[in-house]
């Protein structure tokens, strides 16, 4: 009997992940095709009307209106700008699907007919261009498309569906704000939380996943490089912070290559440099803004300690007194590693392999982006989470760029422009298939 029992136990995961019937897949495909023209119009509208972090008004109103029309119970202004839509459909688990909805302060250069021309005040009141350069327009559209599919197939699933529009992902604050405002207490606490991200480094329509650590720790660090200003004609009478800043920037790049064990994933990026007012004036200070990325808190702490050591000692080498040494400040709360629950990720991977051709699915490598989606899996007791990828780049253009050794626009580029049809259809199908499996009737 023991060999037979072993065989039965080995088959349990496979039996639990029963293949979807052709009729269900066909029903989803028909619904996605039927809704696509409307979803494309929504996508283009959201893309043309981006809203910066913590300034989202129009987009959450659109989500709330759509969800109410589908029969969801909707609560607005959760955590500030978030939207929570709940649909109870009999006994079963609770699934939360998240879509982030904020844009970036980037001037769009795609030339698309629906390109953003928006300039708006940011959270501080400063006028900024705005662009959906990180595919959050795709994410919102996918949320609405998935809601339409699932409400049309209510006889095929059972449980509670919680669908949220989350604000301020780009400033890594929206998820925490929604949780602090009772996302898991005022509303049904989820058994699973899933999301997707459309990426420019994958061909449009491809679905990928990463098990375990998926996105990196991210720290924001500022360096105030001080000096003694003066006339550009008399550099010997100054202590030039521009030269010192350049030395610091170059030396920071040795931390990963010379202080960490080879193969340790980490990135030190100097994103902005601000200093000086005129070409013939040596300024008294230069400001640097950095992001640090890795997958381990100990590594992150090492990066910060090394930045302090390098900055201060290069300041001393430049002849600065202690009261003018560079000041290193960690300016934001660390964005923790996003950890995809292994069991949930394997289950979704099996779903994608059943619903998509084999050449359009597969595992991907972890990325060093930061994502506040991680917050949904850090509560106590912890909830299993998984965020997966859907490709957004024209595969023909991608192949041509690779052949020529050229780069193609990625997320956060002013030229980032996902191909709508294969991207949105794959995204809605993948998210609908995931929900139908996780909420399958027993």
C-alpha positions in Angstrom: 0.0 0.0 0.0 2.9 2.4 0.7 3.9 2.8 -2.9 0.3 3.5 -3.9 -0.1 6.1 -1.1 3.1 7.8 -2.2 1.8 7.9 -5.7 -1.5 9.4 -4.6 0.2 12.1 -2.5 2.5 12.9 -5.4 -0.5 13.4 -7.6 -2.3 15.8 -5.2 -0.8 19.0 -6.6 -1.6 18.0 -10.1 -5.1 17.0 -9.2 -5.6 20.3 -7.4 -4.6 22.2 -10.5 -7.2 20.7 -12.8 -6.9 21.9 -16.4 -9.5 24.5 -17.4 -12.2 23.2 -19.7 -12.1 24.3 -23.3 -15.5 25.9 -22.8 -14.1 28.1 -20.0 -11.0 29.1 -22.0 -13.2 29.9 -25.0 -15.6 31.9 -22.8 -12.7 34.0 -21.5 -11.2 34.5 -25.0 -14.6 35.5 -26.4 -15.2 38.0 -23.5 -11.7 39.5 -23.9 -12.1 39.9 -27.6 -15.6 41.5 -27.2 -14.3 43.9 -24.5 -11.1 44.8 -26.2 -12.3 47.8 -28.2 -13.8 49.4 -25.0 -10.7 48.5 -23.0 -8.4 50.0 -25.6 -10.4 53.2 -25.4 -10.0 53.2 -21.6 -6.3 52.5 -21.9 -5.7 55.4 -24.3 -7.8 57.7 -22.1 -5.9 56.8 -19.0 -2.6 57.1 -20.9 -3.5 60.6 -22.1 -4.6 61.7 -18.6 -1.9 60.6 -16.2 -1.8 61.6 -12.6 1.2 61.9 -10.3 1.6 60.1 -7.0 -0.8 61.2 -4.2 -2.5 63.4 -6.8 -4.7 60.8 -8.4 -8.4 62.0 -8.7 -9.6 61.2 -12.2 -8.3 57.6 -12.3 -9.8 56.4 -9.0 -13.1 58.0 -10.0 -13.0 56.0 -13.3 -12.2 52.8 -11.4 -15.0 53.4 -8.9 -17.6 54.1 -11.6 -16.7 51.0 -13.6 -16.7 48.7 -10.6 -20.1 50.0 -9.4 -21.5 49.4 -12.8 -20.4 45.8 -12.6 -22.1 45.3 -9.2 -19.1 45.7 -6.9 -19.4 47.4 -3.5 -17.0 50.3 -3.8 -15.2 52.4 -1.2 -13.2 55.4 -2.3 -10.3 57.4 -0.7 -8.9 54.4 1.2 -5.5 55.5 2.5 -6.0 58.8 0.7 -6.6 58.0 -3.0 -7.1 54.2 -3.1 -10.2 52.4 -4.3 -11.5 49.1 -2.9 -14.1 47.1 -4.8 -15.6 44.0 -3.2 -17.8 41.3 -4.7 -19.0 38.3 -2.7 -20.0 35.3 -4.7 -20.7 32.5 -2.4 -18.4 30.5 -0.1 -14.7 30.1 -0.8 -11.4 32.0 -0.4 -10.8 35.7 -0.7 -8.6 36.9 -3.5 -7.3 40.5 -3.7 -6.1 41.8 -7.1 -4.1 45.0 -7.0 -3.5 47.6 -9.8 -1.3 50.6 -9.3 -2.5 53.8 -11.0 0.0 56.7 -10.6 2.2 58.2 -13.3 5.8 59.5 -13.4 7.1 63.1 -13.8 8.4 62.5 -17.3 7.7 64.5 -20.5 6.4 61.9 -23.0 8.3 61.7 -26.3 6.5 58.6 -27.9 4.6 60.6 -30.6 1.6 58.5 -30.0 -1.8 60.0 -31.0 -2.9 59.5 -27.4 0.4 60.7 -25.9 0.2 62.7 -22.7 0.5 66.4 -22.8 -0.3 66.8 -19.2 1.5 69.2 -16.9 0.3 69.2 -13.3 1.3 70.1 -9.8 3.0 67.3 -7.9 2.6 66.6 -4.2 4.8 69.6 -3.4 2.9 71.9 -5.7 5.6 72.0 -8.3 4.4 71.9 -12.0 5.6 68.7 -13.6 5.0 66.9 -16.9 3.3 63.5 -16.3 3.5 60.3 -18.3 2.5 56.7 -17.8 6.0 55.5 -18.4 5.7 52.5 -16.1 2.6 50.8 -17.6 0.2 51.6 -14.7 -2.3 52.6 -17.4 -2.1 49.0 -18.6 -2.5 47.8 -15.0 -5.7 49.7 -14.4 -7.1 48.6 -17.8 -6.3 45.0 -16.9 -8.0 45.4 -13.5 -11.2 46.6 -15.3 -11.0 44.0 -18.0 -10.5 41.2 -15.5 -13.5 42.5 -13.5 -15.6 42.4 -16.6 -14.5 38.8 -17.4 -15.1 37.5 -13.8 -18.5 39.1 -13.4 -19.6 37.6 -16.7 -18.5 34.1 -15.4 -19.8 34.2 -11.9 -21.1 30.7 -12.2 -17.5 29.5 -12.7 -16.1 30.7 -9.4 -17.0 31.0 -5.8 -15.6 33.2 -3.0 -14.9 36.8 -2.4 -13.1 39.1 -4.9 -11.4 42.3 -3.7 -10.1 44.5 -6.5 -8.1 47.6 -5.6 -6.8 50.6 -7.4 -3.7 51.6 -5.5 -2.2 55.1 -5.6 1.4 56.3 -5.2 3.3 53.2 -6.0 6.0 55.3 -7.7 6.6 57.1 -4.4 6.4 53.8 -2.5 3.6 55.0 -0.2 0.2 53.9 -1.5 0.2 50.3 -0.4 1.3 51.1 3.2 -1.3 53.9 3.4 -4.1 51.6 2.3 -3.1 48.9 4.8 -2.8 51.5 7.6 -6.3 52.6 6.7 -7.7 49.2 7.3 -7.4 47.3 3.9 -7.2 44.0 5.8 -9.6 44.9 8.6 -12.3 47.1 7.1 -12.6 44.8 4.1 -12.4 41.0 3.7 -8.9 39.8 4.6 -7.4 38.0 1.6 -6.1 34.5 1.4 -4.1 35.5 -1.7 -2.9 38.8 -3.2 -1.8 38.9 -6.8 -0.8 41.6 -9.3 1.0 42.0 -12.6 3.5 44.3 -14.1 3.8 45.1 -17.8 7.5 45.3 -18.7 9.4 46.7 -21.7 12.1 44.0 -21.5 9.8 41.2 -22.6 8.0 40.7 -25.9 4.4 41.7 -25.9 2.0 39.0 -24.9 4.6 36.9 -23.0 3.8 35.9 -19.4 6.6 35.4 -16.9 7.2 34.8 -13.2 9.8 34.7 -10.5 9.6 32.5 -7.5 10.9 33.9 -4.2 12.8 37.3 -4.2 11.4 39.2 -7.2 12.1 42.9 -6.7 14.9 44.4 -4.6 15.4 46.3 -1.4 15.6 50.0 -2.4 17.1 52.8 -0.3 17.1 56.5 -1.2 20.3 58.3 -0.1 21.3 62.0 -0.5 24.8 63.3 -0.3 25.4 67.0 0.3 28.9 67.7 -0.9 30.2 70.9 0.7 33.1 73.0 -0.2 34.5 76.5 -0.2 33.3 78.5 -3.2 35.0 81.3 -5.1 36.0 82.6 -8.5 36.7 80.1 -11.3 39.9 82.0 -12.0 41.2 81.3 -8.5 40.6 77.5 -7.9 43.6 77.5 -5.5 41.6 79.7 -3.1 38.6 77.3 -3.0 37.8 73.7 -2.2 35.8 72.7 -5.3 32.7 70.6 -4.4 32.1 69.8 -8.1 35.5 68.0 -8.4 34.9 66.3 -5.1 31.4 65.2 -6.2 32.9 63.7 -9.4 35.5 61.8 -7.3 32.8 60.5 -5.0 30.6 59.4 -7.9 33.4 57.4 -9.5 34.5 55.8 -6.3 31.0 54.7 -5.3 31.0 52.4 -8.3 33.8 50.4 -6.7 31.6 49.4 -3.8 29.8 46.6 -5.7 32.8 45.6 -7.8 35.4 45.6 -5.0 33.7 45.3 -1.6 31.0 42.7 -2.2 31.5 39.1 -3.0 31.4 38.5 -6.7 28.0 37.7 -7.9 26.2 39.5 -5.1 23.4 41.5 -6.8 23.5 45.2 -5.9 23.3 48.5 -7.7 24.4 52.0 -6.7 22.9 54.6 -8.9 23.5 58.4 -8.8 20.4 59.7 -10.3 20.7 63.5 -10.0 23.5 66.1 -9.6 22.7 69.6 -8.7 25.3 72.4 -8.1 26.4 75.8 -9.2 24.8 78.8 -10.7 27.2 80.2 -13.4 30.1 78.7 -15.3 32.7 81.1 -13.7 31.7 80.5 -10.1 33.0 77.6 -8.0 29.9 76.8 -5.8 29.9 76.0 -2.1 27.9 72.8 -2.4 26.7 70.1 -4.8 23.7 67.8 -4.1 23.6 64.1 -5.2 20.6 61.8 -5.0 21.1 58.1 -5.1 19.2 54.8 -5.1 20.6 51.6 -3.7 19.3 48.2 -4.7 20.0 44.7 -3.5 18.2 41.6 -2.1 19.6 41.5 1.5 19.3 43.9 4.4 22.9 43.3 5.4 24.1 44.2 1.9 22.0 47.3 2.0 23.5 48.4 5.3 27.0 47.7 3.9 26.3 49.9 0.9 25.2 52.8 3.1 28.2 52.5 5.5 30.5 52.4 2.5 29.0 55.5 1.0 29.5 57.4 4.3 33.1 56.2 4.5 34.0 57.1 1.0 32.3 60.5 1.0 33.8 61.6 4.3 37.3 60.4 3.6 37.4 61.9 0.1 36.3 65.1 1.7 39.3 64.9 4.1 41.6 64.1 1.1 40.3 67.3 -0.6 41.4 69.4 2.4 38.0 70.1 3.9 37.7 70.7 7.7 35.4 68.3 9.6 32.6 70.8 9.7 32.4 70.8 5.9 32.7 67.1 5.2 30.0 65.6 3.0 26.7 64.8 4.7 25.1 61.5 3.8 21.4 61.1 4.6 19.0 58.2 4.1 16.0 60.1 3.0 13.2 57.5 2.7 12.0 54.3 4.5 13.5 51.3 2.9 11.4 49.6 0.3 11.8 45.9 1.3 12.4 42.9 -1.0 9.3 41.7 -2.8 9.0 38.0 -2.1 6.7 35.9 -4.3 5.3 33.1 -2.2 6.8 29.9 -3.8 3.6 27.8 -3.5 1.4 30.5 -4.9 3.8 31.3 -7.7 4.1 27.7 -8.7 0.4 27.4 -8.8 0.0 30.4 -11.0 2.9 29.2 -13.2 0.9 26.0 -13.8 -2.1 28.1 -14.7 -0.2 30.1 -17.3 1.3 27.0 -18.8 -2.2 25.6 -19.3 -3.7 28.8 -20.7 -0.9 30.0 -23.0 1.3 28.4 -25.7 4.6 27.1 -24.4 6.6 29.7 -26.3 4.8 32.6 -24.5 5.4 31.6 -20.9 8.3 30.9 -18.7 10.3 31.9 -15.6 12.2 35.1 -15.6 15.1 36.6 -13.6 14.7 38.7 -10.5 14.8 42.5 -11.1 16.3 45.2 -9.1 13.3 47.5 -9.4 11.5 48.5 -6.2 7.8 47.7 -5.6 5.5 48.6 -2.7 3.5 45.5 -3.6 5.7 43.8 -1.1 3.8 45.5 1.7 0.7 43.2 1.1 2.8 40.2 2.2 4.5 41.7 5.3 1.5 41.9 7.6 1.0 39.5 10.5 -0.2 36.8 9.9 1.4 37.0 6.5 -0.7 36.6 3.3 0.8 34.8 0.3 1.5 37.3 -2.6 2.7 37.0 -6.2 3.3 39.6 -8.8 4.0 38.3 -12.3 5.2 39.9 -15.6 3.5 40.5 -18.9 5.6 41.6 -21.8 4.8 44.9 -23.6 7.4 45.5 -26.3 6.8 44.8 -30.1 8.7 41.5 -30.6 9.7 42.5 -34.2 11.2 45.8 -33.0 12.8 44.0 -30.1 14.4 41.4 -32.4 15.6 44.1 -34.8 17.2 46.1 -32.0 19.0 43.0 -30.7 20.3 42.3 -34.2 21.7 45.8 -34.5 23.0 45.8 -30.9 20.7 48.7 -30.0 18.6 49.3 -27.0 14.8 49.7 -27.0 12.7 51.9 -24.6 12.1 50.3 -21.2 9.9 51.3 -18.3 10.6 54.8 -17.0 11.7 56.0 -20.5 10.1 59.0 -22.2 9.8 56.7 -25.2 8.2 53.7 -23.4 5.2 52.6 -25.5 3.7 49.1 -25.0 1.9 47.5 -27.9 -1.7 47.6 -26.7 -3.5 44.6 -28.2 -1.3 41.6 -27.4 -0.2 43.2 -24.1 -3.7 44.0 -22.8 -5.3 40.7 -24.1 -2.5 38.6 -22.5 -2.7 40.6 -19.2 -6.5 40.3 -18.9 -6.4 36.6 -19.8 -3.6 35.8 -17.4 -5.2 37.7 -14.5 -8.6 36.2 -15.2 -7.2 32.7 -15.5 -5.4 33.2 -12.2 -8.6 34.3 -10.4 -10.7 31.5 -11.9 -8.2 29.0 -10.6 -7.7 30.5 -7.1 -11.5 30.9 -6.7 -12.5 27.7 -8.5 -15.6 25.9 -7.1 -14.7 22.9 -5.1 
